[in-house]
């Protein structure tokens, strides 16, 4: 599916960890797909992330002592264009139900719960397994086409 079609009607999108890493680290396989999506975050789409996204993105940079990369992730994820949603008791409960319903890992269930609670129109990931979630439009980076 073309990126423009995938984003039709999307005003708020949850961004999972992998697309952020592709964008910040300029992954040659996926950067041409994520760049147009991130460009829309500055104009007509609001990004939503969670502490899980931030934490997972920072692991490699911290592990390898790459302060500039760590700061680049922080700059992107804590910018004015991004809504940072904390995990609370209601989200934890929703995540438990989602985890049971779809047999997801806890981190994925929490991410989906936050997206649903935040009224996201779509969820950007590169995890095909999340496509089994039916309450949310799941956009898989590897399945998107430029244009």
Secondary structure, DSSP 8 states (H G I E B T S, - for coil): -BHHHHTTT-SEEEE-HHHHHHHHHT-TTTHHHHHHHHHHTTTT-EEEEEHHHHHHHHHHHHHTT-HHHHHHHHHHHTSTTEEEE---HHHHHHHHHHHHHHT--HHHHHHHHHHHHTT-SEEEES-GGGGG--SSEEEEGGG-B--
